[in-house]
């Protein structure tokens, strides 16, 4: 008989006899686990995906805020033009809605609107003659105005 029973009397002999059986069992269990959990993410892969998702959410929030700011700036420029404000004052307009911005623009336009131009005061030139005569005429005129 080729397969005769041998007595195992050392730990090394026992380890050698069991090693092959342990390897076969390990391969079978590994194959079963891989088959069962095929298509699932590992914890490391899930962590990487969550980090990528968080980064994408932050970028989306940043871009949304930038878009909203640009839209609001465009509304301010348009309303400034409609109300007659200079473009330099468009950035000073406040408000979150178009109506609020329009009210602020109208109030600012009323405050900035120049007053009616005033005519310069008229002063006649000094009449020809000597300086003494001119001085005497100035004194007489100032006395007649009081």
PEHU-V36039 format. One record per residue. N is the residue number from 1. PHI is phi in degrees with one decimal (999 if undefined). BURIAL is # if it has 16 or more other C-alpha atoms within 10 Angstrom, else .. D_LAST is the distance of its C-alpha to the last C-alpha in whole Angstrom. Layout:
n=N phi=PHI burial=BURIAL d_last=D_LAST
n=N phi=PHI burial=BURIAL d_last=D_LAST
This chain:
n=1 phi=999 burial=. d_last=152
n=2 phi=-81.7 burial=. d_last=149
n=3 phi=-98.9 burial=. d_last=147
n=4 phi=-87.8 burial=. d_last=148
n=5 phi=-73.4 burial=. d_last=147
n=6 phi=-114.7 burial=. d_last=145
n=7 phi=-81.2 burial=. d_last=145
n=8 phi=-97.8 burial=. d_last=141
n=9 phi=-118.1 burial=. d_last=141
n=10 phi=-130.2 burial=. d_last=138
n=11 phi=-66.4 burial=. d_last=134
n=12 phi=-61.9 burial=. d_last=134
n=13 phi=-67.1 burial=. d_last=137
n=14 phi=-64.0 burial=. d_last=135
n=15 phi=-60.4 burial=. d_last=132
n=16 phi=-66.0 burial=. d_last=133
n=17 phi=-69.7 burial=. d_last=135
n=18 phi=-86.9 burial=. d_last=132
n=19 phi=-57.0 burial=. d_last=129
n=20 phi=-63.2 burial=. d_last=130
n=21 phi=-63.8 burial=. d_last=130
n=22 phi=-65.0 burial=. d_last=127
n=23 phi=-62.6 burial=. d_last=125
n=24 phi=-61.9 burial=. d_last=127
n=25 phi=-64.9 burial=. d_last=125
n=26 phi=-64.4 burial=. d_last=122
n=27 phi=-64.6 burial=. d_last=122
n=28 phi=-66.3 burial=. d_last=123
n=29 phi=-66.9 burial=. d_last=120
n=30 phi=-62.4 burial=. d_last=117
n=31 phi=-63.3 burial=. d_last=118
n=32 phi=-65.1 burial=. d_last=118
n=33 phi=-67.0 burial=. d_last=114
n=34 phi=-62.6 burial=. d_last=113
n=35 phi=-68.2 burial=. d_last=114
n=36 phi=-67.1 burial=. d_last=113
n=37 phi=-104.5 burial=. d_last=110
n=38 phi=-66.2 burial=. d_last=109
n=39 phi=93.0 burial=. d_last=106
n=40 phi=-84.1 burial=. d_last=104
n=41 phi=-89.1 burial=. d_last=102
n=42 phi=-78.8 burial=. d_last=102
n=43 phi=-58.6 burial=. d_last=100
n=44 phi=-65.9 burial=. d_last=98
n=45 phi=-64.6 burial=. d_last=98
n=46 phi=-64.0 burial=. d_last=96
n=47 phi=-65.4 burial=. d_last=94
n=48 phi=-64.3 burial=. d_last=93
n=49 phi=-65.9 burial=. d_last=92
n=50 phi=-64.4 burial=. d_last=90
n=51 phi=-65.4 burial=. d_last=88
n=52 phi=-65.1 burial=. d_last=88
n=53 phi=-65.0 burial=. d_last=86
n=54 phi=-62.6 burial=. d_last=84
n=55 phi=-64.0 burial=. d_last=82
n=56 phi=-65.8 burial=. d_last=82
n=57 phi=-64.6 burial=. d_last=80
n=58 phi=-64.6 burial=. d_last=78
n=59 phi=-64.0 burial=. d_last=77
n=60 phi=-63.6 burial=. d_last=77
n=61 phi=-64.2 burial=. d_last=74
n=62 phi=-65.3 burial=. d_last=72
n=63 phi=-66.9 burial=. d_last=73
n=64 phi=-64.8 burial=. d_last=72
n=65 phi=-63.7 burial=. d_last=69
n=66 phi=-64.7 burial=. d_last=68
n=67 phi=-61.3 burial=. d_last=68
n=68 phi=-63.6 burial=. d_last=66
n=69 phi=-64.2 burial=. d_last=63
n=70 phi=-65.5 burial=. d_last=63
n=71 phi=-63.5 burial=. d_last=63
n=72 phi=-65.2 burial=# d_last=60
n=73 phi=-64.0 burial=. d_last=58
n=74 phi=-64.0 burial=. d_last=59
n=75 phi=-64.2 burial=# d_last=58
n=76 phi=-62.8 burial=# d_last=55
n=77 phi=-64.9 burial=# d_last=54
n=78 phi=-63.0 burial=. d_last=55
n=79 phi=-67.9 burial=# d_last=53
n=80 phi=-61.1 burial=# d_last=50
n=81 phi=-65.5 burial=. d_last=51
n=82 phi=-68.1 burial=. d_last=51
n=83 phi=-92.9 burial=. d_last=47
n=84 phi=85.2 burial=. d_last=46
n=85 phi=-80.9 burial=# d_last=45
n=86 phi=-65.3 burial=. d_last=46
n=87 phi=-61.1 burial=. d_last=50
n=88 phi=-64.5 burial=. d_last=48
n=89 phi=-90.6 burial=. d_last=47
n=90 phi=-62.3 burial=# d_last=51
n=91 phi=-69.1 burial=. d_last=52
n=92 phi=-83.9 burial=. d_last=49
n=93 phi=-69.3 burial=# d_last=50
n=94 phi=-121.5 burial=# d_last=52
n=95 phi=131.5 burial=. d_last=55
n=96 phi=-102.9 burial=. d_last=59
n=97 phi=-118.8 burial=. d_last=59
n=98 phi=-63.1 burial=. d_last=58
n=99 phi=-64.7 burial=. d_last=56
n=100 phi=-65.2 burial=. d_last=54
n=101 phi=-66.7 burial=# d_last=53
n=102 phi=-62.1 burial=# d_last=52
n=103 phi=-61.3 burial=. d_last=49
n=104 phi=-64.8 burial=# d_last=48
n=105 phi=-65.6 burial=# d_last=48
n=106 phi=-65.2 burial=# d_last=46
n=107 phi=-66.2 burial=. d_last=43
n=108 phi=-68.3 burial=# d_last=43
n=109 phi=-63.2 burial=# d_last=42
n=110 phi=-66.6 burial=. d_last=39
n=111 phi=-76.3 burial=. d_last=38
n=112 phi=-88.8 burial=. d_last=38
n=113 phi=-55.2 burial=. d_last=37
n=114 phi=-69.6 burial=. d_last=34
n=115 phi=-69.8 burial=. d_last=31
n=116 phi=-59.8 burial=. d_last=30
n=117 phi=-64.3 burial=. d_last=29
n=118 phi=-98.0 burial=. d_last=25
n=119 phi=-72.8 burial=. d_last=24
n=120 phi=-66.4 burial=. d_last=22
n=121 phi=-71.1 burial=. d_last=19
n=122 phi=-92.0 burial=. d_last=19
n=123 phi=-132.7 burial=. d_last=18
n=124 phi=-69.5 burial=. d_last=19
n=125 phi=-69.5 burial=. d_last=21
n=126 phi=-69.2 burial=. d_last=20
n=127 phi=-67.1 burial=. d_last=22
n=128 phi=-64.6 burial=. d_last=25
n=129 phi=143.0 burial=. d_last=25
n=130 phi=-78.8 burial=. d_last=25
n=131 phi=-67.4 burial=. d_last=23
n=132 phi=-69.0 burial=. d_last=22
n=133 phi=-63.2 burial=. d_last=20
n=134 phi=-64.0 burial=. d_last=19
n=135 phi=-66.6 burial=. d_last=17
n=136 phi=-66.0 burial=. d_last=16
n=137 phi=-63.0 burial=. d_last=15
n=138 phi=-62.3 burial=. d_last=13
n=139 phi=-68.5 burial=. d_last=11
n=140 phi=-62.8 burial=. d_last=10
n=141 phi=-66.1 burial=. d_last=9
n=142 phi=-68.2 burial=. d_last=7
n=143 phi=-73.0 burial=. d_last=6
n=144 phi=-76.2 burial=. d_last=6
n=145 phi=-80.9 burial=. d_last=4
n=146 phi=-92.5 burial=. d_last=0
